[in-house]
Amino acid sequence: MDGGFLAQAFVYLAAAVLAVPIAKRLGLGSVLGYLLAGVAIGPFGLALAGDAEAAMHFAEFGVVMMLFLVGLELQPARLWAMRGPVLGVGGLQVGLTAAAVTGIGLAFGFDWRMALAAGLILAMSSTAIALQILAERGLLKTGGGETSFAVLLFQDVAVIPILTVLPLLALAPAADHGDAAHGASLIGALPPWAQALAVLAAVAAVVLGGRLLTRPVFRLIAETRLREIFTASALLLVIGIALLMQAVGLSPALGAFLAGVVLADSEFRHELEGDIEPFKGLLLGLFFLSVGAGIDFAQVAGAPLTVAGLVLLLVAVKAAVLVGLGLAARRPRPEILLTAMVLSQGGEFCFVLLAFSVQNGVLPPAEAGLLVSVVALSMPITPLLMMAYGRLANRLATTDLPPEPDAIEPQGSVVIAGFGRFGQIVGRLLLAHGHAVTVLDHDMETIEQLRRYGFRVFYGDASRIDLLQAAGAAEAAVIVVATDAKETTDGIVETARRHFPQAQVLARATDRGHAYDLMAAGAHLVVRETFGSALETGVEALRRLGMPAYEAQRAGRLFRRHDARMMQRLAPIRGDDGRYSTAVREASAQLLQVLERDRVRGRAGFDEGWDTTSLAEETRRAALERDAAASGD
């Protein structure tokens, strides 16, 4: 299809708007929708894409923006905290995959330098595809998602040494490819050692410039209070870095990633993210469209079995390496499966590195073109694999045998089930006041970390009655259920109330509805996980608005007592929508009356915020104990 810029833009946007919603509706995911739309409008489909190669050069800027945003999320402190999985799993994945591909290349008779270059390039996975799929499915925060992110992070950083090493593997003098990949390079005529120094100098310039120059500049621009100028400045920063990287023959995406890391601690990080995010999403879609449109099906048709075999071999090798690493680390099988599936394709950096290799005489154009097709065709396989992930993961989860529980040594009169963020706060408070506790948790990574800090935490599923028994629940005065999964919490509360009636059961609820369920199950105290922190925030807001600190604290206590009474009143009628909604409105009106009455009475009045009932009970109990002691004497 011939036409100007507007005509081509219309074609690409129309393809995305039509194909992606259909793909999402069919459960294929947006990435596969973009790729299929690109194939449809490409030269081997409807031939509407025009110059797909030119569109690819423009679309690669979407990858640049994505890597800049990824860098912004990685504060140096967080990057240092992740050094274990990044260097461990990520380094082993790149090293072992490169070694495997190099060995296969040598077996097919290629020169060792070509085989090593192909191995280093094909070790890269698609950050764009993996992160988008994980985000769409809500898997980024899972164990498998975090492992995948660590591997991708190492790959992004590994591009620096790979770009440095590739010119040293050149079989022939560097070819003059002009702007085929990165635009005119200022270092193309330099010897390999000088090119390596230029790469390091360019990286240092981005890091130092980001540290010393960008923050003062953004501070001046922010003072103008013009949103569009700040957006223009953010785009200028990313485009300027891209041009700098092109000028020295480096990947623009790599430079953008480094700049993002440098600015991750900046006070302008969130503003930059908000301004660049819309451009990133649109250009990433264009990138995948261009990948689909740029697949050379003529070359594929000339050797279909060879291309298909190489695609499957690439996916199988990368998945096998990741599965092996997961098994060696004794990770749960569903996490291993997720990581292997989502990282088994070739990545967008492969296109950049392949073009760089041709430009520097490392790979011949024919072999590089074949690898481009292999990488492009491996990308649609990932969404297809992820379609089967849920079913396979569930099946693996049911057959996955967990480690044997620890030999538990019960101590004290408190059992805490679940020692995450919630349980740790409870446990630390009890330990600080001299109460020995026995802690059960099922996350080995959490347990090992806490043990390094001196906590006595045992591995075990607290929903099992035998493990609760072994933890001393039969003699415990208090059982704290602090697990974060609703079903698990419900089961532990029911088990504890049925089999250990002497213990007070204090349970963590995810929300109000869950709190009602736990109250019905017999929990003695139910605490909504966000209620206390939200109430504390509200009290602090009152104080900062001018209310005296004591009155703000009293208002918080009043609110807490009123909410507790309303919970007891509303729990029996929560299934009756009419009565429940009426009671909620009445409770809200009563709360306003209580707070207003307390405000009018002031400090001289009776302080309803204090728990006078329990105070009176404690006073009465102390008096009885004194009388008993006196009569005993």
C-alpha positions as CSV (number, residue, x, y, z in Angstrom):
1,M,0.0,0.0,0.0
2,D,1.4,3.4,-1.0
3,G,0.8,6.5,1.0
4,G,2.3,9.0,3.2
5,F,2.9,9.0,6.9
6,L,-0.8,9.5,7.8
7,A,-1.9,6.6,5.6
8,Q,0.7,4.3,7.2
9,A,-0.2,5.4,10.7
10,F,-3.9,4.7,9.9
11,V,-3.1,1.2,8.8
12,Y,-1.0,0.4,11.9
13,L,-3.5,1.9,14.3
14,A,-6.4,0.2,12.6
15,A,-4.7,-3.2,12.7
16,A,-4.0,-2.8,16.4
17,V,-7.5,-1.6,17.2
18,L,-9.1,-4.5,15.3
19,A,-6.8,-7.4,16.2
20,V,-5.8,-6.8,19.8
21,P,-9.3,-6.8,21.4
22,I,-10.2,-9.9,19.4
23,A,-7.0,-11.6,20.6
24,K,-7.7,-10.6,24.2
25,R,-11.2,-11.9,24.0
26,L,-9.9,-15.3,22.7
27,G,-7.4,-15.4,25.6
28,L,-4.4,-15.0,23.3
29,G,-3.0,-11.8,25.0
30,S,-2.2,-8.5,23.5
31,V,1.3,-9.4,22.4
32,L,0.2,-12.2,20.2
33,G,-2.6,-9.9,18.9
34,Y,-0.1,-7.3,17.8
35,L,2.2,-10.0,16.1
36,L,-0.7,-11.5,14.2
37,A,-1.9,-8.1,13.1
38,G,1.6,-7.3,11.8
39,V,1.6,-10.5,9.8
40,A,-1.8,-9.7,8.4
41,I,-0.8,-6.2,7.1
42,G,2.8,-7.3,6.2
43,P,4.1,-8.1,2.7
44,F,3.0,-11.7,3.0
45,G,-0.5,-10.8,4.1
46,L,-2.5,-7.9,2.8
47,A,0.6,-5.9,1.9
48,L,-0.7,-2.8,3.6
49,A,2.3,-2.2,5.9
50,G,4.5,-0.3,3.4
51,D,8.1,-0.1,4.5
52,A,8.1,-2.4,7.5
53,E,11.8,-2.0,8.1
54,A,11.4,1.8,8.4
55,A,8.5,1.3,10.8
56,M,10.7,-1.1,12.9
57,H,13.3,1.6,13.3
58,F,10.7,4.0,14.6
59,A,9.0,1.3,16.7
60,E,12.3,0.3,18.4
61,F,11.9,3.5,20.3
62,G,9.1,1.8,22.2
63,V,11.6,-0.7,23.6
64,V,13.9,2.3,24.4
65,M,11.1,3.9,26.5
66,M,10.2,0.6,28.1
67,L,13.8,0.0,29.3
68,F,13.9,3.6,30.6
69,L,10.8,2.9,32.7
70,V,12.2,-0.4,33.9
71,G,15.3,1.4,35.0
72,L,13.3,4.0,36.8
73,E,11.8,1.2,38.9
74,L,15.2,0.0,40.0
75,Q,16.6,2.2,42.7
76,P,20.3,1.3,43.3
77,A,19.4,0.0,46.8
78,R,16.7,-2.3,45.4
79,L,19.1,-3.4,42.7
80,W,21.7,-4.2,45.3
81,A,19.1,-6.1,47.4
82,M,18.3,-8.2,44.3
83,R,22.0,-9.0,43.5
84,G,21.6,-12.6,44.6
85,P,18.9,-13.7,42.1
86,V,20.1,-11.3,39.5
87,L,23.7,-12.5,39.5
88,G,22.8,-16.1,40.4
89,V,19.9,-17.1,38.3
90,G,20.3,-14.4,35.7
91,G,24.0,-15.0,35.3
92,L,23.7,-18.8,35.1
93,Q,20.8,-18.5,32.6
94,V,22.8,-16.3,30.2
95,G,26.0,-18.3,30.6
96,L,24.5,-21.8,30.3
97,T,22.2,-20.8,27.4
98,A,25.1,-19.1,25.5
99,A,27.2,-22.3,26.2
100,A,24.5,-24.6,24.9
101,V,23.9,-22.6,21.7
102,T,27.6,-22.3,21.1
103,G,27.9,-26.1,21.4
104,I,25.1,-26.6,19.0
105,G,26.7,-24.2,16.5
106,L,30.0,-26.0,16.8
107,A,28.3,-29.3,16.2
108,F,26.9,-27.9,13.0
109,G,30.4,-26.9,11.8
110,F,30.3,-23.1,12.4
111,D,33.4,-21.1,13.3
112,W,33.7,-20.8,17.1
113,R,33.5,-17.1,17.0
114,M,30.2,-17.2,15.0
115,A,28.8,-19.8,17.3
116,L,29.8,-17.9,20.5
117,A,28.3,-14.7,19.1
118,A,25.0,-16.5,18.3
119,G,25.0,-18.0,21.7
120,L,25.4,-14.6,23.5
121,I,22.7,-13.0,21.3
122,L,20.1,-15.8,21.5
123,A,20.5,-16.0,25.3
124,M,18.5,-12.8,25.5
125,S,14.7,-13.0,26.1
126,S,12.0,-10.5,25.4
127,T,11.6,-8.0,28.2
128,A,8.7,-6.5,26.4
129,I,6.8,-9.7,25.9
130,A,7.6,-11.3,29.3
131,L,6.8,-8.2,31.4
132,Q,3.6,-7.5,29.5
133,I,2.3,-11.1,29.8
134,L,3.2,-11.2,33.5
135,A,1.5,-7.9,34.2
136,E,-1.7,-8.8,32.2
137,R,-2.0,-12.1,34.2
138,G,-1.1,-10.5,37.6
139,L,2.0,-12.8,38.0
140,L,4.7,-10.1,38.4
141,K,4.7,-10.4,42.2
142,T,4.7,-14.2,42.3
143,G,7.9,-16.2,43.0
144,G,8.1,-17.1,39.3
145,G,7.4,-13.5,38.2
146,E,10.1,-12.1,40.5
147,T,12.6,-14.8,39.2
148,S,11.7,-13.9,35.6
149,F,12.2,-10.2,36.3
150,A,15.7,-10.9,37.9
151,V,16.7,-12.9,34.8
152,L,15.5,-10.2,32.5
153,L,17.3,-7.6,34.5
154,F,20.6,-9.4,34.3
155,Q,20.1,-9.8,30.5
156,D,19.5,-6.1,30.1
157,V,22.7,-5.3,32.0
158,A,24.6,-8.1,30.2
159,V,24.1,-6.3,26.9
160,I,26.9,-3.9,27.9
161,P,29.6,-6.5,28.0
162,I,28.1,-8.3,25.0
163,L,28.3,-5.2,22.9
164,T,31.9,-4.8,24.1
165,V,32.8,-8.4,23.3
166,L,31.1,-8.8,19.9
167,P,33.6,-6.5,17.9
168,L,36.4,-8.7,19.2
169,L,34.8,-11.8,17.5
170,A,34.8,-10.2,14.0
171,L,35.5,-12.6,11.2
172,A,35.8,-9.8,8.6
173,P,36.3,-6.0,8.6
174,A,33.4,-4.1,9.9
175,A,30.8,-3.4,7.2
176,D,29.4,0.0,6.5
177,H,25.7,-0.4,7.1
178,G,25.1,3.2,7.7
179,D,21.8,3.6,9.5
180,A,20.7,0.0,9.1
181,A,20.7,-0.6,12.8
182,H,21.7,2.4,14.8
183,G,22.4,5.2,12.4
184,A,25.9,6.5,11.5
185,S,28.4,5.3,14.0
186,L,31.3,7.6,15.0
187,I,33.4,4.6,16.1
188,G,33.0,2.3,13.2
189,A,36.4,3.0,11.8
190,L,38.2,2.5,15.1
191,P,40.1,-0.7,15.9
192,P,38.2,-3.2,18.2
193,W,40.1,-2.2,21.4
194,A,39.3,1.5,20.8
195,Q,35.6,0.6,20.2
196,A,35.5,-1.2,23.5
197,L,36.9,1.9,25.2
198,A,34.4,4.0,23.5
199,V,31.5,1.8,24.7
200,L,32.7,2.1,28.3
201,A,33.2,5.9,27.9
202,A,29.6,6.3,26.5
203,V,28.2,4.3,29.5
204,A,30.1,6.4,31.9
205,A,28.9,9.6,30.2
206,V,25.3,8.5,30.6
207,V,25.8,7.6,34.3
208,L,27.7,10.7,35.3
209,G,25.4,13.0,33.2
210,G,22.3,11.5,34.8
211,R,23.8,12.1,38.3
212,L,25.2,15.6,37.8
213,L,23.1,17.3,35.1
214,T,19.6,16.0,34.8
215,R,18.3,16.6,38.3
216,P,19.2,20.3,38.4
217,V,17.7,20.7,34.9
218,F,14.5,19.0,35.8
219,R,14.3,21.1,39.0
220,L,14.4,24.3,36.9
221,I,11.8,22.9,34.5
222,A,9.5,21.8,37.3
223,E,9.5,25.4,38.6
224,T,7.8,26.6,35.4
225,R,4.7,24.4,36.5
226,L,4.0,23.7,32.8
227,R,3.1,20.0,32.4
228,E,3.7,20.0,28.6
229,I,7.2,21.3,29.0
230,F,8.1,18.6,31.6
231,T,6.7,16.0,29.2
232,A,8.8,17.5,26.3
233,S,11.8,17.4,28.6
234,A,11.3,13.7,29.5
235,L,11.0,12.8,25.8
236,L,14.0,15.0,25.0
237,L,16.1,13.1,27.6
238,V,15.2,9.7,26.2
239,I,15.7,10.7,22.6
240,G,18.9,12.5,23.4
241,I,20.3,9.3,25.0
242,A,19.1,7.3,22.1
243,L,21.0,9.5,19.7
244,L,24.1,9.4,21.8
245,M,24.1,5.7,21.9
246,Q,23.6,5.5,18.1
247,A,26.5,7.9,17.6
248,V,28.9,5.4,19.3
249,G,27.2,2.3,17.9
250,L,25.5,1.2,21.1
251,S,21.9,0.2,21.7
252,P,19.6,3.1,22.5
253,A,17.6,0.9,24.8
254,L,20.7,0.1,26.8
255,G,21.5,3.7,27.3
256,A,17.9,4.5,28.3
257,F,17.9,1.7,30.8
258,L,21.1,3.1,32.4
259,A,19.6,6.6,32.6
260,G,16.5,5.2,34.2
261,V,18.6,3.5,36.9
262,V,20.5,6.7,37.5
263,L,17.3,8.6,37.9
264,A,15.5,6.0,40.0
265,D,16.3,7.8,43.3
266,S,15.3,11.2,41.8
267,E,12.3,13.1,43.2
268,F,11.1,13.3,39.6
269,R,10.8,9.6,39.1
270,H,7.0,9.3,39.3
271,E,6.5,12.4,37.1
272,L,8.7,10.9,34.4
273,E,6.9,7.6,34.6
274,G,3.5,9.2,34.2
275,D,4.6,11.3,31.2
276,I,6.4,8.5,29.3
277,E,4.0,5.6,30.0
278,P,1.4,6.5,27.3
279,F,4.1,6.8,24.6
280,K,5.7,3.6,25.7
281,G,2.6,1.5,25.4
282,L,1.7,2.8,22.0
283,L,5.2,2.4,20.6
284,L,5.6,-1.1,22.1
285,G,2.4,-2.1,20.2
286,L,3.9,-0.7,17.0
287,F,7.1,-2.6,17.7
288,F,5.3,-5.9,17.9
289,L,3.3,-5.0,14.8
290,S,6.5,-4.3,13.0
291,V,8.1,-7.6,14.1
292,G,5.1,-9.4,12.7
293,A,5.2,-7.4,9.4
294,G,8.9,-7.9,9.1
295,I,9.1,-11.7,9.2
296,D,10.6,-12.9,6.0
297,F,8.3,-15.6,5.0
298,A,10.0,-16.1,1.7
299,Q,13.1,-17.2,3.6
300,V,11.0,-19.3,5.9
301,A,9.2,-20.9,2.9
302,G,12.6,-21.7,1.3
303,A,13.7,-23.8,4.3
304,P,10.6,-24.3,6.4
305,L,11.8,-27.4,8.3
306,T,15.1,-25.7,9.1
307,V,13.5,-22.6,10.4
308,A,10.8,-24.5,12.4
309,G,13.5,-26.8,13.8
310,L,15.7,-23.9,14.9
311,V,12.7,-22.1,16.5
312,L,11.7,-25.2,18.5
313,L,15.3,-25.9,19.4
314,L,15.8,-22.3,20.7
315,V,12.6,-22.5,22.8
316,A,13.5,-26.0,24.1
317,V,17.1,-25.1,25.0
318,K,16.2,-21.9,26.9
319,A,13.3,-23.6,28.7
320,A,15.5,-26.6,29.6
321,V,18.2,-24.3,31.1
322,L,15.6,-22.5,33.2
323,V,14.0,-25.7,34.3
324,G,17.3,-27.1,35.4
325,L,18.2,-24.0,37.3
326,G,14.8,-24.1,39.1
327,L,15.1,-27.7,40.0
328,A,18.6,-27.1,41.3
329,A,17.3,-24.3,43.5
330,R,14.4,-26.5,44.7
331,R,11.8,-23.9,43.6
332,P,8.1,-25.0,43.5
333,R,7.3,-26.6,40.1
334,P,4.6,-24.1,39.1
335,E,7.2,-21.3,39.5
336,I,9.8,-23.2,37.5
337,L,7.1,-23.7,34.7
338,L,6.2,-20.0,34.7
339,T,9.8,-18.9,34.4
340,A,10.6,-21.5,31.7
341,M,7.6,-20.6,29.6
342,V,7.7,-16.8,29.8
343,L,11.5,-16.5,29.0
344,S,11.8,-19.2,26.3
345,Q,11.7,-16.8,23.3
346,G,14.3,-14.6,21.7
347,G,14.3,-11.0,22.7
348,E,14.1,-7.5,21.1
349,F,17.7,-7.0,22.0
350,C,18.5,-9.9,19.6
351,F,17.5,-7.8,16.7
352,V,19.7,-5.0,17.9
353,L,22.7,-7.3,18.6
354,L,22.3,-9.1,15.2
355,A,22.3,-5.9,13.3
356,F,25.4,-4.8,15.4
357,S,27.1,-8.1,14.6
358,V,26.5,-7.7,10.8
359,Q,27.7,-4.1,11.0
360,N,31.0,-5.2,12.7
361,G,31.6,-8.3,10.5
362,V,30.8,-10.8,13.3
363,L,28.0,-12.6,11.4
364,P,27.4,-12.8,7.7
365,P,24.1,-11.1,6.5
366,A,22.5,-14.4,5.4
367,E,23.0,-16.2,8.7
368,A,22.0,-13.1,10.7
369,G,18.8,-12.8,8.5
370,L,18.0,-16.5,9.3
371,L,18.4,-15.8,13.1
372,V,16.2,-12.7,12.8
373,S,13.4,-14.9,11.4
374,V,14.0,-17.5,14.1
375,V,13.8,-14.9,16.9
376,A,10.7,-13.3,15.4
377,L,8.9,-16.6,15.1
378,S,9.8,-17.6,18.6
379,M,8.0,-14.6,20.1
380,P,4.4,-15.8,19.2
381,I,5.1,-19.1,20.9
382,T,5.3,-17.6,24.4
383,P,1.6,-16.4,24.5
384,L,0.6,-19.8,23.2
385,L,2.6,-21.5,25.9
386,M,1.1,-19.2,28.5
387,M,-2.4,-20.2,27.4
388,A,-1.7,-23.7,28.8
389,Y,0.2,-22.4,31.9
390,G,-2.8,-22.2,34.3
391,R,-3.9,-25.8,33.7
392,L,-0.4,-27.2,33.8
393,A,0.5,-25.2,36.9
394,N,-2.6,-26.4,38.8
395,R,-1.7,-30.0,37.9
396,L,1.9,-29.6,39.0
397,A,0.8,-27.9,42.3
398,T,-1.3,-30.9,43.2
399,T,1.5,-33.3,42.5
400,D,4.3,-31.2,43.8
401,L,5.5,-32.7,47.1
402,P,6.5,-30.0,49.6
403,P,9.5,-30.3,51.9
404,E,9.0,-32.3,55.0
405,P,8.0,-30.2,58.0
406,D,10.6,-29.2,60.5
407,A,10.9,-31.0,63.8
408,I,9.1,-28.4,65.9
409,E,10.2,-27.4,69.4
410,P,7.2,-25.7,71.0
411,Q,8.0,-23.0,73.5
412,G,5.8,-20.5,75.3
413,S,2.0,-20.1,75.3
414,V,1.6,-18.4,71.9
415,V,1.5,-20.0,68.5
416,I,1.7,-17.7,65.4
417,A,0.6,-19.2,62.1
418,G,2.1,-17.2,59.3
419,F,5.1,-14.9,59.8
420,G,4.9,-12.4,56.9
421,R,4.6,-8.6,57.3
422,F,1.5,-8.9,59.6
423,G,2.7,-11.8,61.8
424,Q,6.2,-10.4,62.3
425,I,4.8,-7.2,63.9
426,V,2.7,-9.3,66.3
427,G,5.6,-11.6,67.1
428,R,8.1,-8.8,67.7
429,L,5.7,-7.0,70.1
430,L,5.2,-10.3,72.1
431,L,8.9,-11.1,72.1
432,A,9.8,-7.6,73.2
433,H,7.5,-8.1,76.3
434,G,9.1,-11.5,77.2
435,H,6.6,-13.9,75.7
436,A,8.1,-16.9,74.0
437,V,6.3,-17.8,70.8
438,T,6.3,-20.8,68.3
439,V,6.0,-19.7,64.7
440,L,4.8,-21.7,61.7
441,D,5.2,-20.6,58.1
442,H,5.2,-22.4,54.8
443,D,7.5,-20.1,52.8
444,M,11.0,-21.5,52.9
445,E,12.6,-18.3,51.6
446,T,10.9,-16.2,54.3
447,I,11.9,-18.8,57.0
448,E,15.6,-18.8,55.9
449,Q,15.7,-15.0,55.9
450,L,14.1,-14.7,59.3
451,R,16.3,-17.3,60.8
452,R,19.3,-15.2,59.8
453,Y,17.9,-12.5,62.0
454,G,17.5,-14.8,65.0
455,F,13.8,-15.6,64.8
456,R,12.7,-19.2,65.7
457,V,10.5,-20.0,62.7
458,F,9.6,-23.6,61.7
459,Y,8.5,-24.8,58.3
460,G,5.0,-26.3,58.3
461,D,1.5,-26.0,57.1
462,A,-0.5,-24.5,60.0
463,S,-3.7,-25.8,58.5
464,R,-2.6,-29.4,59.5
465,I,-3.9,-30.3,62.9
466,D,-0.8,-32.5,63.6
467,L,1.5,-29.6,63.0
468,L,-0.5,-27.3,65.2
469,Q,-0.5,-30.0,67.9
470,A,3.3,-30.3,67.5
471,A,3.7,-26.5,67.9
472,G,2.0,-26.7,71.2
473,A,-1.5,-25.5,70.3
474,A,-3.1,-27.8,72.8
475,E,-1.4,-25.9,75.7
476,A,-1.4,-22.5,74.1
477,A,-3.2,-19.6,75.6
478,V,-3.3,-17.6,72.3
479,I,-3.2,-18.7,68.7
480,V,-2.6,-15.9,66.2
481,V,-3.7,-16.6,62.7
482,A,-1.7,-14.2,60.5
483,T,-1.7,-16.0,57.1
484,D,-2.5,-13.9,54.1
485,A,-4.6,-16.4,52.1
486,K,-8.3,-16.2,53.0
487,E,-9.0,-20.0,52.6
488,T,-6.0,-20.9,54.7
489,T,-7.0,-18.5,57.4
490,D,-10.5,-19.8,57.5
491,G,-9.3,-23.4,57.8
492,I,-6.9,-22.7,60.6
493,V,-9.5,-20.8,62.6
494,E,-12.0,-23.6,62.3
495,T,-9.4,-26.2,63.3
496,A,-8.2,-24.2,66.2
497,R,-11.7,-23.6,67.6
498,R,-12.7,-27.2,67.2
499,H,-9.6,-28.9,68.6
500,F,-8.0,-26.4,70.9
501,P,-10.9,-24.7,72.7
502,Q,-8.7,-23.4,75.6
503,A,-6.9,-21.0,73.3
504,Q,-7.9,-17.5,72.4
505,V,-7.9,-17.3,68.5
506,L,-6.9,-13.9,67.1
507,A,-7.3,-13.8,63.3
508,R,-6.2,-11.6,60.5
509,A,-9.0,-10.7,58.0
510,T,-8.5,-9.5,54.5
511,D,-11.6,-7.3,54.5
512,R,-14.9,-6.7,56.2
513,G,-16.7,-9.7,54.6
514,H,-13.8,-12.0,55.5
515,A,-14.1,-10.6,59.1
516,Y,-17.7,-11.7,59.3
517,D,-16.8,-15.2,58.1
518,L,-14.1,-15.5,60.8
519,M,-16.5,-14.2,63.5
520,A,-19.0,-16.9,62.4
521,A,-16.2,-19.5,62.6
522,G,-15.7,-18.5,66.3
523,A,-12.5,-16.4,66.3
524,H,-12.3,-14.4,69.5
525,L,-10.8,-11.4,67.9
526,V,-10.8,-10.4,64.2
527,V,-8.5,-7.7,62.9
528,R,-8.8,-6.4,59.4
529,E,-5.3,-6.1,58.0
530,T,-5.7,-2.5,56.7
531,F,-8.0,-1.1,59.4
532,G,-5.4,-0.2,62.0
533,S,-3.0,1.5,59.6
534,A,-5.9,3.3,57.9
535,L,-7.3,4.5,61.3
536,E,-3.8,5.6,62.4
537,T,-3.5,7.6,59.1
538,G,-6.8,9.3,59.7
539,V,-5.8,10.2,63.3
540,E,-2.6,11.7,62.0
541,A,-4.5,13.6,59.4
542,L,-6.7,15.2,62.1
543,R,-3.7,16.2,64.1
544,R,-2.0,17.8,61.1
545,L,-5.3,19.7,60.4
546,G,-5.0,21.4,63.7
547,M,-6.7,19.1,66.2
548,P,-4.8,18.6,69.5
549,A,-3.0,15.3,69.5
550,Y,-4.9,14.0,72.5
551,E,-8.3,14.8,70.9
552,A,-7.2,13.2,67.6
553,Q,-6.2,10.0,69.5
554,R,-9.5,10.0,71.4
555,A,-11.4,10.4,68.1
556,G,-9.6,7.4,66.8
557,R,-10.5,5.3,69.8
558,L,-14.1,6.3,69.6
559,F,-14.2,5.3,65.9
560,R,-12.5,2.0,66.7
561,R,-15.0,1.2,69.5
562,H,-18.0,2.2,67.4
563,D,-16.8,0.1,64.5
564,A,-16.3,-2.9,66.8
565,R,-19.9,-2.6,68.1
566,M,-21.3,-2.2,64.6
567,M,-19.4,-5.3,63.4
568,Q,-21.0,-7.4,66.1
569,R,-24.4,-5.9,65.3
570,L,-24.1,-6.3,61.5
571,A,-22.6,-9.7,61.3
572,P,-25.8,-11.7,61.9
573,I,-27.8,-9.7,59.2
574,R,-25.1,-9.4,56.4
575,G,-27.1,-11.8,54.2
576,D,-30.2,-9.6,54.2
577,D,-29.4,-6.7,51.9
578,G,-32.3,-4.5,52.9
579,R,-31.8,-4.8,56.7
580,Y,-28.0,-4.6,56.3
581,S,-28.0,-1.4,54.2
582,T,-30.5,0.2,56.6
583,A,-28.3,-0.7,59.6
584,V,-25.2,0.6,57.9
585,R,-26.9,4.0,57.3
586,E,-28.1,4.1,61.0
587,A,-24.6,3.2,62.2
588,S,-23.0,6.0,60.2
589,A,-25.5,8.5,61.6
590,Q,-24.8,7.2,65.1
591,L,-21.1,7.6,64.6
592,L,-21.6,11.2,63.7
593,Q,-23.7,11.8,66.8
594,V,-21.1,10.1,69.0
595,L,-18.2,12.2,67.6
596,E,-20.3,15.4,67.8
597,R,-21.3,14.7,71.4
598,D,-17.7,14.0,72.4
599,R,-16.6,17.2,70.7
600,V,-19.2,19.3,72.6
601,R,-18.3,17.7,76.0
602,G,-14.7,18.4,75.5
603,R,-12.0,17.1,77.7
604,A,-13.9,17.6,80.9
605,G,-16.6,15.2,79.8
606,F,-16.6,11.4,80.2
607,D,-14.1,10.0,77.7
608,E,-15.9,7.3,75.8
609,G,-12.8,6.7,73.8
610,W,-11.3,4.6,76.6
611,D,-12.3,1.0,77.0
612,T,-13.9,1.5,80.4
613,T,-15.6,-1.9,80.3
614,S,-12.3,-3.8,80.3
615,L,-10.7,-1.3,82.7
616,A,-13.5,-2.0,85.2
617,E,-13.1,-5.7,84.7
618,E,-9.4,-5.6,85.3
619,T,-9.9,-3.5,88.4
620,R,-12.5,-6.0,89.8
621,R,-10.2,-9.0,89.0
622,A,-7.2,-7.3,90.7
623,A,-9.4,-6.7,93.8
624,L,-10.5,-10.3,93.9
625,E,-6.9,-11.5,93.7
626,R,-5.9,-9.2,96.5
627,D,-8.8,-10.4,98.7
628,A,-7.9,-14.0,97.9
629,A,-4.2,-13.4,98.8
630,A,-5.2,-11.7,102.0
631,S,-7.5,-14.5,103.1
632,G,-4.8,-17.0,102.3
633,D,-2.5,-15.2,104.6
